């Protein structure tokens, strides 16, 4: 149904459309951000002074207008309740109330009472004539977010006026047996109760139904995606050839950790299972995921002679993988090539030909590797680094190569509940142990100005051959700041502070040309540059063992998971490393959150705190569209997610390919869940 059914102004409709409310169904799917309990009207003596919104009623006994010391208009209204107790209403600016409020009349007052100078005062409350207060009181009142000038009360009024349309707009999409088994409201009842609850139990059950369905759909993505991907056999069902793994490991100049060995075993058993591998490899920064991926890659090349692709989210990381893989696999005769956006056209043509005719064993690159014009000779195994940067559709694109084995890696430890919610289709391998000899990184929060105090100490470390990262603040798109300008400004400030070595300070940011980035990183790796001022392009993949000090400016702008990943760029050797988090914030919540970095070195613990305090977007980078409104208390509830996972499995078993659930199936397609 069209928004014109709301019988409102064109301006109101345009504002709704700008907020992705394009029809009447969208209007009802815009849920309250909170609720106020207006079921009780208390006399003044019964009110709680606790910052909550409360309701009282009284007769107006006086009103006047004064001015504040700064010259602002202040309306002062006195009223008395039925116990003859006097209260005050103070309203800034709005002189309308002088005409609207009549002495001798009874009004209902809705607001947050305070005690000032021994008086009960309501600042800028909602005031309603008592005979008209029925719609505003006596019930649980929904609070909507303000939309570009559309006041929450007006939104609530339009919602009430159109309540009867709920039954016309919403059709049940889940089978009766599932609603009954899991105690779910039907969809019409859920939508009605979420906007017009009569008690708190209604709100709880309505939300439960809404979020159960959202999570059920996520689980169906996983189950259907996994089944469809695994339909194609890889035509290899054999006993693993462990001699190949021994051949690989004996050429390493270090010993693999136990979790690395387990992850390699799990990956190779997947390869030999006869079905395409779908495995998520998660491990803390510096835990050695690339070695695991490379060992499985060597196995694929040695035993099957098949092709391998390594996908990275950035060109810097793609280069890093290219260098590391060459170091590990070139001695075995493996042919590795790099293809990124900055590769010259002449080289691109040659590399594409080599990939197509099988001359390339391992192709390393960014999404440039999975464009329409790339044809692999016999792609068998794909490694996707930092998996959340690649969407479902990009993974789906790999099907054209015969559903190759997929190993997705992440340096962001993901809490189990999020793994279940967003990666249910993947088997999970976890590396939770760092290589031997690594020392915990000393981490300290400090004020910006304190950096000058530790300058002599930093210089002394540099004189010992150690190096320093200075990471510039995270730039939010909404701030409209320029990444280059911010990094360059920090670069100049660093040169002024460390004037004695100003010619040994480098600058790295994402806008540099690929060749320039390589030059900057080469100078830093070789020790020619002592301090590297950089943006978050060094977040993953960059490995400089002599870099032992990291200073992260305005660290409060980062999530804990990202701070932890950045911190992982130091501590890459047996030398003691340090991470300093500067902030100008005085917020106790912010400081408390940052103190978690001082307290914990466990990435899983930090990602759990991130999930609880800042949301899954901080961990996953981006969420699948349409699921950004799932609250964190749902995403941290493992039992709830397991329940929806069980329900999804039952739904698929009883309705293969969702046969008989046409409404539900259409919704999944409309939401781009089924591809």
N, C-alpha and C positions, 0 to 999 in steps of 0.2 A: 504493500500500500504506500502511496505517495505521501511525502511530508505535508502536502497541502491539506491532508485530512486533519492536521493539527489545528487548522483554522487560525493561523497566526500570520505575522508580517513576513514579507520577503526577506527582510534583514535577519529575522530570527532563523528562518530556514537556511539562509546562506551561512550563518554562523555554525549551525548544526552540521552542514555539509563540509565546512572547513575542518570539523572535528571528526570526520569519517562517519557521521550519522547521515546516511543517504536515503533512508526510507523509514517507515514506521517501525519495522522490525528492529532495525539498528537502534532506534530511539528507546525501545524497551530493553535492549541489551546494554544500554549505558547504565550501569548499576550504581547505587549509592556508594560513596566513599566511606560513610560511617552512618551511625544512627544516634538519635537522642531519645531518651525515654521520657516522654511527656504524659505518661499514664497517671502521674501523681501531681496534683496541685497542692503545694504546701503553704502554710502560713509562714511568715518571715522567721519566726522562732524555730521552725522545723528545718530550715535550709542548712545545707552543708557548705561550708566555705572551703571547697576542695578543688576549685578550677573546673568543675563539671557544669554543664548547662542544666538549669533547673527552672521550674515553673511556679509562679505565685500569682495571686490575684488581689486587687485592691482598688479602693475608691480614690480618685485624684482629689487632693486637698489644696494644691497650689502649683503654680508654674511661673517661671520667669526666665529671662535671658540675661546672661552676664558675658563678660569677656575674660579669657585667660590672660595671664601676664604677657603672653606673646601675641595677644590681640585676636585670638580665634573665638568665634561665637560658641558659647556654651549654654545649652538649654538645661535648666535645673527643674525637675518635676518631683513633687512630693506626693506620696500616696500612703494610705493606711489600710491594713488588712482587717479581717473581721474581729481580730483580737485587739484592735486599736493600736497595734504596733506600727510605727512610721518607718517607711523606707524611702530611698532616693533613687531617681533615675537621672543620669547625666548623659547628654547627647551632644556630641561635637558637630558643628557645621549645619546639621539638618534642621532648618527653621520650620520645615513643614509640620513638625510635631507641635509647634506652638498653636497652629490653627486646628490641627487634627484632634489633639487631646482636649477634652472638655472637663472642667472642674465639676465634681459631683457625680461623674459617671464612673462605672466600674470597668476596669480593663484587666486583661490577662497579660502578665509580663514573663517573657521567656529569655533567659540569659544566664550569665555567670556572675553570681553575687560575690562582692568583695567587702571587706571591712576597712573603712578609711575614716580616720578621726572618730572612731567609736560608732560610726553609722554604717548601716547596710546599704551599699550602692550597687546599682546595675549600670554598667557603662555600655551605651549603644545597644540595648536589648531589642528584641522584637516585641512590639506592643500591639495587642489585638483587642478590639471591643469584645467584651465577654460573650455577648449574644452571637458574635461571629467567630468565636474561638474554637468551635467544635472541630473544624478541619485542621487546626494547628495544635490542639491539645487532646488529652485523653487517649493517646495512642503512642506507639513507637514511631518516631518521625524520621524519615530518610533524609540524609544530608548528601547532596550532589556537589560535585566539583563545579566551580564557576567556569563558564565557557565564554571567554571574550566578551564579558558584559551581560551574559544571561545569568541572572542571579539564581542561586540554588532554589529559593522559594518559588520563583516563577516556573522553573523546571519541574518542581514537585507538583505545582498546580496543573500544568499541562499533562503530567503523568496521570493525575486523578481524573482529569476530564476525559482521558482516552482509555481508561481502564477496561472498558467493555471490549476493546479491540484485541485483547490478549488471546482470547479463544479463537478468533478468526485467523490470527497471524502464526500461531505456534501449533505444530502438529507433532504428536509424539513419535520419536524416531527409534526408541529402544523397545525391545519385546517385553511383554507383561511379566514373564518369568524372571527376567533380570531385575526389573523394578522391585518385584516382590522379594526376591532372594537377598538383594542388597539394601532393602529398606529405603528406596528412593521415591521422592515425589515424582508425579508425572510432570512433564515440562511446563504445561500451562500453570499448574499449581506452584511450581518453583518460581516462575517469572512473577506471578502475582504476589507470592509471599515475600519475595526479595524487595519488592517496591512497597507493599502494603502489609507489613507484618503486624499481627496482633499481640505477639509476645516474642521474647528472645529465642524461644525454641523454633519458631517459624523461620527466623533468619538463619539459624544454625543448619536446619534441614534443607532450606532452599539453596544455601551456598554449597552444602554437601552434594546436592544433586548436580549443580552447575559444574563444580570442579571435578566431580567423579566422571562426568561425561568428557570434559576436556582431557583429563588424564587417560581415560579409556581410549580416546582417539590417538593419543601419543603412543599408547601401548600397541594399538592396531597398526600404526605406522611401522613399529618395530617388527611385529609378527609377520605382517604381510610382506614387508620389505625383505625380511630374512628368508621367508619361504620362496618368494619369487626369485631372489638372487641365487638361492641354493638349488633351484630347479635344474640348472645346467650342471652336469657332471664335468669335472676337470679330467676325467678319463685316467686318473692315476689313483690306484688303491693298492698300496704296497707297504711293506715294512720299511720304516725309516732307515736310511744308510748312515748310521752314526759315525762311521769312519770319515765321512766328508766333513762333519762338524769338528772332529778331532784334528783333521788336516788344517782347518781354518784356525782353530784356537792355538795350536802349537806355534803358529807364526806371529802371535800377538806378543808384545813385550810386557804384558801385565796379565794378571789372573782375573777371570770373570768372577763376579759375585754370584752367590747362590741364586738370588732372584733372576739375574740375567740368564743363567743356565736353564732355569725352569721356563722362562719366557721363550727361549730358543726351542726347547723341547716341545712346548705347547704349539708353537708356530709350525714346526716341521710335521708334527702329528696332524695338524690341520691340512697341511699341503698334501699329505699322503692319504687323507681320508676319502678322497674321491669326490668331495664336495668343495665348492669355493670357500676359502677362509674368509671369515668376517671377524676380525679380532681388533680390540682396542688395547693398545700398549700404553699404559700410563705410568709415569715415574717422575720423581722429583728432578729438579734441575741438576744436571751433572751426574745423573745416575747411570748413564750409558745406554740409552735406548737405541742410538744410531748403530752401535756395535751389534745389538740383537737383530735389527733390521738388515744389517749388512751380512751377518752370518746366514740368515735365512735366504738372502739374495744370492750368496755364494753357492748355497745348497741347490737352489733352483737352476743356476747357471751350470754348475758342475754335473748335476744328475740329469737334467732335462734339456739343457742347452737352450732354454727359453729366455724371452726378454723381460726386463724389469723396468719399472718407472718409479722415480722418486719425486713426489710433488711437495713443494714447499710454498708457504704463503707469501714470501717476499724474495726478491732477487738476492738480497744479502744472505739470507738463509740458504737459498738454492746454491749459491757460490760456496758457502761453508760446507754443505753436504758434498758438493762436487770434489772439493779439495780433500775432505776426510775419506770419501770412498776411494779416491785415487790412491791415497796413502795406504789404505787397507787392502784394496783388491787389485791394484795395478800389478803387483808382484806375481799374481796368479795368472796374469794375461787377460783379465777382464777389460773389455773396451767400454769406456764410460764417456758420455758426451753431455754437454750442458746446453740447454735451450731456454732462453728467457726473452722478455720483451726487448731488451737492449742488444741482443745478438744481432750482428750486421746481417743485412738481407742476403748477402752472398753466402755467409756461413749458415744462415737458417736453411737455405735451399739445400746445401750439402748435407746438413745434419738430418733434415727431414727425409732425404733420399736414403741415408744410412739407416735410419730407423725403419723405413719402409722395406728395405731389402735385407734387413737382419744384420748389417755390419756393426750396428750399435747393440751392445749387450745390456747396458744400463743407461737409460735416458733420465737426466736430472733436470728439473725445471720448475717453473711456476705453472699457473693455469694455462700458459702458452702451450703446454704439452698436451692439453686435452681440447684443442680447438678442432673444428670440423676438418681442416685440411691435413691433420696428422694421421698417418696410417702406420700402425705397428705391424711388423712382420708376424710376430706370434707373442703378443703381450700375455704374460702368465701371472705376474706378481706386481702389485702396486703398493707403495708405501706413501701414505699421506701424512705429512707432518703438520702439527697444530691443527687437528681435525676440525675444530669448530669454525675455521676460516673457509671451509669447503662445504657447500650446501648439499642437500639431498639430491638435487637435480644434477649437480656435477658428478656425484657418485653414480647416479643413474646412467650418466653418459658412458660410463665404463662398460656397461652391458654390451655395447656395440663391439667390444673386443672379446666377447665370449665369457663375460663374467669372471674376470681374473681374480686371483686371491687378493684380499685387501687387508693390509695392516695399517691401522690408523694410530698415530702416536700423538701424545700430548704431554707437555712439560708442566701442565696445570693439573695437579692432583684433584680429581673430581670426587666429591662426597658420594657415598654409595646410593643415596636417594636420587641424586641427579643422574648418575649413571643408569639407574633403573628407568628414570623418566625419559631421558633423551637418547640413550644408547642401548636400549633393551635388546636390539637385534644383534649386538656384538658380544662375543665372548671377551672376557677381560683378563689381561695379564698385568700384573703390577710389579714394578721394581721399587722396593721400599728400603733399599740399602745403598749407601754411597760407596764408591771405590775406597779401598784401604788407604790410610794416610791422610785423608781429608780432615781438617780441623773445623770445628764449629765457627761460623763467622760472627765476630763480635759486632753487635748492632746497637746503635745509640741514637735516640731522638735528641735534636738540639735546635736552638733558635738560629735563624739565618746569620745574625751578627756574631755568633760564637765561632764561625768558621775561621775568622781571623786569628783566634786564639790558638787553634791547632795547626796553623800554617807552618811554624818551625818543625813540628813533629812530622808533617807531610813531606816537607823538604828533606828531612833526615831519611825518611823511607825511600824517597826517590834517589837519594845519593847511594842507597844500598842496592839500587837496581830495580826497585819496585815501581809500579805504575798506577795511575789513578784514572777512574771514570768520574765525570761529573755529568749527571743526567738532568736535562732541562725539564721544567714542569710539563705535565701532560696538558695538551691544548684541546679544550673542548670545542667542537664545531660551533656550538651556540655562541661562544665568546667572540667568534669572528676574528681570532688572532691568527697571525701568520707564523707557521712553523719555523721558516727560515729566519724571520726577524727575531723570534724568541731565542733560538739557538745562537744566532750571531751576537745578540746582546749579551748573553751569558758568556760567550767566547771572549768578548772584549773585556767584560768584568773579571774573568779568570786571568786574562793576560795582565790586567792592572794589579790584581792581588799577587800573582806570582811573576812579578816583573823580571826577576833574575833569570827565569827560564822561559820567557814569553815566546821565544822562537822554537820551543820544544812542546808547544801546545797545539793540538789538532782539533778539527771541527768535523763532525759527521752528522748528517741529517738525511732524511728520506728523499729530498729533492735533488740531491747531487746526482750527477750522471754516474752510471755504473763504473766506468773507468776511474772516476774521481773517488768513489767509495773504496774501490780496491786499493788505490794509492794510499788513502788515509789509513785503512786497516793494515796495510802492509807496513807502513811506517810505525804504527803502534805495535804490531806484533814483533817487529825487528828491534824495538826499543829506541828508535830515533825520536819518537814522540813520547813524552813522559806523562802528559795529562791529555785525555781525550774528552772534549766537551761533546755530548751526543744527545740525540733524542732517543725515543724508545726503540729505534731500529736495532739496538744491541740487546733487545729483550731476550731473544732466543738465538741459540746456535753459535754465537761468537765465543771463541775460546782462546784466551790469552793468559797462560799460567802466571806470568809475572805481574798481572794486574791484581793488586791485593787490596786496593782502597776504592770504595764507591761512595760518592756523595749524591744523594737524590734530593734535588731542590723541590720545594713545595710538595712534599711527599703526601700531604693530606689529600691531594687531588687524585691519588692512585688507589685502587683497590688493593687489599692485602695480597691477593694472589699475584697481581702484577708486580708489586713491590718484591715479593719473594722470587719471582722469575728474574727480575732485574738484579737482585742481590746475588743470584746464582751465577752471574758473570764473573764474580770474584770467588776466591776459595777453590780455584781449579788446580791447586798444587798442595804441597805439604807446608807451605809458608802460611803463617797466621794472617787472616784477612779481616777487613773491617768494612762496615756499612754505616754511614751516617745519614739520618733522615732529617732534613731541615723542614721547619714549618713556622708560619707566622700565626697559625690558628691558636685561639685561646679557648676553643670549645672543649669542655671536659670529655664529651663523647668522642671527639676526634682524637684527642691525646690518648684516651683509654684504648681506642682501636689501634693506634700506631704502637702502643706499648706491647701489643700482641707480637709485633715483630721483634722486640727485645726479648720477649719471653720464650717464643717458639721458633724452632728451626724446621719443624715438621710441616711440609706443604699441605698435607691432608687436614691437619688441625687448622691452619690458617684459611684454607678454602672453606671449611665448615663455618668459621667465624664470619668470613665474607658473605656466605650464603645467608646467614642469620641476620647480618647487620646491613648489608648493601644490596643483596639480591643476586640471583643466578647470572645476571648479565655481567657481573664483575668476574665471574669464573669462566663462563662459556664464551665471552666476547659478544656474541649475538645470540638471540633465541630464535626459534622458528616462529615466523610471523603468526599472529593470532593467539600466541600463548604467553605473551609478555605480561598479562594481567593475573597469572596464577600466583597467589601469595606465597611468600617464603615458608610460612608455617605448613603449607601443603607440600611444597618441594622438599621440606626437611623431614616429612613424615613417611619414613620408609614403610611402615605397616600399611598405610593408606595406599601407597603406590603399588605395593605387592598385591593388595586386594584388587586394584584396578587391572593389574597384570593378569591375575587369575580370571577376572571377569572377561577380559579380552580373549583369553585362550578358550574359555567356555563358549563365547559368542562365535568364534571362528569354527569351533568343533560342531556346534549345533547348526550354524549357518555358513557352510563353506563358501568362500568368495562372497560372503555377506548376502547370499541368495535369500530372498524373501524380506530383506531389510532395505528396500529400494530408497526410501527417504534418507536413511542413514548413509547409504552408499553415495547418494547424490551429494549430500553435505560434505562428505570426505573429498569428493572430486572438486566441488566448488571451493573448498578450502585448500586445494592443491596438496592434499595429503596423499591421495592415490595418484601415482604418476605412471 
